[in-house]
Structure formats: C-alpha cells, structure tokens
Amino acid sequence: MEELKSAVRAVCIVSAGVCIAENLFSGTRLKGQIKLLLDLAVITVVIAGFTRGTAQFSLPDLSTYNTDYYGFSRELYISELERQTGENISDILMEQLRSAGIECSEIYTDVNISEDNSITINRVEVRTGDFAGAEEVIRKSIGESAEVVNGSD
C-alpha cells in the first residue's frame, strides 16, 4: 500500500512539473521537444511504480571522475557557440538587407555570450555600396547598442 501511495505521489509531482514546464515553453520552438521529454518522464515514473523491486539500476557516482581535464571543452563550446550565433545573425541580417533591396557582399557579426547565457551583439561589419541604408536596416533589427561599421573601406 505504501508503494502505491509513493507511486501516485510521484506521478502527481511529475504531472505538476509537466504542467509548469508546458506553460513556460508554450510560445517557443522547443515546445514539442520539451513535451516529448516530459511525457517520457511521466511514462518512466508510471512504469517505475509497477516494476519497483523487479528491476534495479543505479547511476554511477560522477564525483569520482576528475573533470579538470574537461574544462577546456566548455571554453571551446562557448567560443563555437558564439561563432555559430554570429553566423546565424549575419545570415538573418543579410536576408533583411536583400529584402530591403540593398546588395551586400559580406556581413560579420561579433557576439558575446555571458555566464547567464545572454547574447550581446558587440559589432556588425557590413560590406556594401549603400552603407547608410544598410546601417538603418541593421539598427532597426538589432537596436542602437551595437557598433555598425563599414567594412568596404
């Protein structure tokens, strides 16, 4: 009887978490992926209630592994994330310039990702014949805080 109570309690807690998470991610592109993961968590909790005692598994103790050797990978990950984010922003700005009728040969966007994972656009370098028009379109897209420079010089 106690196992049934704990299984019902676990399902209720996970269901409440699912409800909260679905409300948090309802307006994002990740909604479908988050819903799938949360549904899998509910299924796991329900199945675990029926198989309790028949199948045992344990997670390894991660504190025994020395993570000092893997510190460089986070830095590498952040730098690659900044590079890819800059490329994505450049691609979007290029499309916006083309749709505004401004020909542009190249855009380079310098971004910074802080510890709290917020993205700051530091500088946008644009190579175009119509720099004034391009700057106006870019400023409308990213705001006034970033530096927009003419790379055609």
Sequence and secondary structure as in RCSB ss.txt:
>XXXX:A:sequence
MEELKSAVRAVCIVSAGVCIAENLFSGTRLKGQIKLLLDLAVITVVIAGFTRGTAQFSLPDLSTYNTDYYGFSRE
LYISELERQTGENISDILMEQLRSAGIECSEIYTDVNISEDNSITINRVEVRTGDFAGAEEVIRKSIGESAEVVN
GSD
>XXXX:A:secstr
 HHHHHHHHHHHHHHHHHHHHHHHTTTSTTHHHHHHHHHHHHHHHHHHHHHTTTS      GGGS  GGGHHHHH
HHHHHHHHHHHHHHHHHHHHHHHHTT  EEEEEEEEEE TT  EEEEEEEEEES HHHHHHHHHHHH SSSEEEE
TT 
